[in-house]
Amino acid sequence: MVRLYTNKLNIGYGEQKIVKNLSLTIPDKQITTIIGSNGCGKSTLLKAITRIIPHQSGAVILDGENIAKEHTKILARKMAILPQSPESASGLTVGELVSYGRFPYQKGFGRLTKKDYEVIDWALEVTGTTDFKFRPVDALSGGQRQRVWIAMALAQETDIIFLDEPTTYLDMAHQLEVLELLQKLNKEQERTIVMVLHDLNQAARFADYIIALKNGEIVKAGKCEEVIHHEVLKQVFNIDAEIGRDPRTNKPMCITYNLVKGAKENEETATAIFAIAGAAN
């Protein structure tokens, strides 16, 4: 059964259309990554699917229901989102921040129940942040903070988790730490993970399914081998890429690349190229 899909989705700001007539299916219980140059509509798409922003036309269907008609708390029990730059948690302890994930289940005066505390402790344990429970979020490193935000998303007890560039601003070790945690949640708890990533080799290594966007439209969607492909990357990023195999995972990887002859070296293309090597993070 297909749980989540979009049908002819159009998203824009005023008269500017960002995502155009987009129909896609999110594979259940798999890791999906969305790739594409800056401004192609990746983050906008995530925000519309999770109803952070409205769409102009079309529909987002979850469990057979149009999310536009779902009650907010009901929807928040089905999907969680970690934005690219989470709002400041200044003054909050780790435990307090993670407790916000229980909002969809609170009634009356919003007091936490025994069940809420159990789920909070479980989310802290799974993300390896139990030792930070009473520490200020501001006192943590970038990788630690990102794991705490993921713990908050887990506390929502949703089957689907969206993450917008979860490795941004993290060094290589912390990037790997976060991505391995998400992979573990997918494998051991069958969480459906949908995330935007800039680094193509990370996308290939951790994803089961990749969606490549350009100018708000899907260029290619499918397994890693189908998307991390010379012709697809040429069309999406204007690069001439050599594709090989990761010796540890046997997944496709971009070994080297050049600008396509005659392509404009604009800011978006340059950002995409640097991201392949991890320099964008």
Helices and strands as residue ranges (DSSP letters): E 4-13, E 16-26, E 31-35, H 42-49, E 57-62, E 65-66, G 67-69, H 72-76, E 79-82, H 94-99, G 100-105, H 114-126, G 130-132, G 137-139, H 142-155, E 160-164, H 172-189, E 192-196, H 200-206, E 209-214, E 217-222, H 224-227, H 230-237, E 239-245, E 252-259, H 267-276
